[in-house]
Amino acid sequence: MRQMWVVPGALLLLAMALPRTAGEDIALVCYDGPFESVLLNGCVDDCRSFETLEEAEQHCNALAKCGGITKSAYGDAEAINLGVGLYEVRAGPGIAAQQGDMSWIKQV
């Protein structure tokens, strides 16, 4: 069972308290994160997925209702084998604990 929090006014404070990662996934301009083991709830644009973080960022920036990006640790086997489609545009503002996922929260 996932833990879910939906506290729009305190979302940024909560996100700032979550562990950040160091490594291949970089910080984005106008986004907070990356945050480890965090899934942004809700789909925007059918949770469209992208091969790269930069592509997902550009698409999220073009959508007013996009609350951020989640890099999924899960996906269909073909996508994982090809290394594509792991970065999803998400609605937020709710978040859920999801082991292995990584999220960037769009600043408003």
C-alpha positions, 0 to 999 in steps of 0.5 A, spaced: 500 500 500 502 506 498 503 512 502 499 518 499 500 526 501 496 531 498 497 538 501 498 543 496 500 549 500 506 544 504 508 540 498 514 544 497 516 544 504 515 536 504 519 535 498 525 539 500 525 534 506 525 528 502 532 525 500 535 528 493 540 524 489 547 525 486 549 522 480 547 521 472 540 525 473 541 532 473 537 538 477 533 542 472 532 549 472 525 551 475 524 544 478 526 542 485 529 535 485 531 530 484 527 526 489 528 519 490 523 514 491 517 519 490 512 518 485 508 524 483 500 522 483 496 523 477 497 523 469 497 529 465 497 528 457 496 521 459 502 520 462 506 521 456 513 518 457 520 520 454 527 517 452 530 523 456 529 528 462 530 534 457 525 531 452 520 530 458 522 537 461 520 541 455 514 537 454 512 539 461 514 546 460 509 546 455 503 544 459 500 548 464 497 542 468 504 539 468 506 538 476 513 535 474 516 529 471 517 522 474 523 517 472 519 510 473 523 504 475 518 500 472 515 500 465 514 495 460 520 490 459 521 493 452 521 500 454 526 498 459 530 494 454 531 499 449 532 505 455 526 509 452 520 512 455 522 512 463 521 519 464 513 521 465 510 528 465 505 528 471 500 532 474 501 532 482 501 536 486 500 529 491 506 525 491 506 517 493 512 513 496 515 509 490 521 505 491 526 506 485 522 512 482 525 519 482 521 525 481 522 533 479 517 538 482 515 544 477 516 550 481 510 555 480 
